Amino acid sequence: MKDLLLKAPLTRTVLLLMLAGLLLALILPKADFSEMENRVLATVDLRAGQLDRQLENYLADHFPFHDALVQGQSSLAAALGRRLQNGVLIGSGGWLMEEPVREAGSAARSGVRVLNALQDAYPDLPFSVMLVPPSSHGTDHLPALYQAGDTGKALAELRAELRAEWIETGLKDPVDSYYYRTDHHLTAAGTRVCYESLCRAWGLMPRAAEPYSAEGFLGSYWSKAPLLQTQPDVLTADLPSGVTLTVDGEKRDGLLNRDRLQGRNKYAALIDSVYGHAVLENTAAEGSLLIIGDSYANCLAPMLARHFGRIDLVDPRYFAQELPTLLRDAGTQRVLVYYGLNTFSQTRALAMLMP
């Protein structure tokens, strides 16, 4: 029977194709990073052990036409009814979404305790908190029969435990124009709603936008569920003139990193993709604001830069300085904690800011 299978034309063809693919995977030039999947590709380290597992991962990552095969596999799974892939929900109308936060878990409650402690440590600084729910909250595009849970309840639980000023985002249903279809961030329109809510709370007059857009944006959700039929988003932002940017001590030419516009994840062009400390300065304004948060702030900070002479952006996951030193040197007058709810519910990095 085995001999018959090996002699069958189809079997021989498949085996030859697999052998050719393995040889090409070994001899073709290698990439270190997958732009599509937004991750570092596997390598082989002879000193690390588990050589068989390393080789398996290496060949899987560097097999010819890897990206096309991953897209085909994801699209086939979706066609067969698999609506949850790598933590991403595949909704209707081309929408990809993160699973909603169903309850205020231990990480989120830990974050609340840290924020309360920070406010106690700096009683003269006004603290405000704004948490942005994921696009799966309040959308009509969830998969059929999917039970979304009550994200609003989780937000209410966190609000009840916080001593800082809680500011509602102002995002109302329907949310289609507020979120990207392929990414977890807010669009400029969604961020504008949050910005105007902050202005009302702080007694500021919202300023006119200076819009920017770039086509061909495929975001973080698409990197986890890269369906072949997905239509790219259009990146949108509000980039005011006269504002300078410094990222981790390096002066930048404008608020936009144009090199990152060449890739798939164009949101990384706003401020930067990963940083610990960024500073926006506007000589036409006064006052100093510290924003503690994640990359959601990359779209919000430029809007607020019209109102403050200096805005410090701190992502606790990568921040390597001492917070008391930063507050002193920057002359901080107000603190805003601004996170996507999913990130806030998963990270414990806020504890690293404790003095």
Helices and strands as residue ranges (DSSP letters): H 2-7, H 9-27, E 33-34, E 39-40, H 51-62, H 66-79, E 84-85, E 88-90, G 92-94, E 96-98, H 106-121, E 127-132, H 151-161, E 165-166, H 188-202, E 211-217, H 220-224, E 233-238, E 244-247, E 250-252, G 258-262, G 266-269, E 277-281, E 288-293, H 297-304, E 310-314, H 323-330, E 334-340, H 341-344, G 349-353
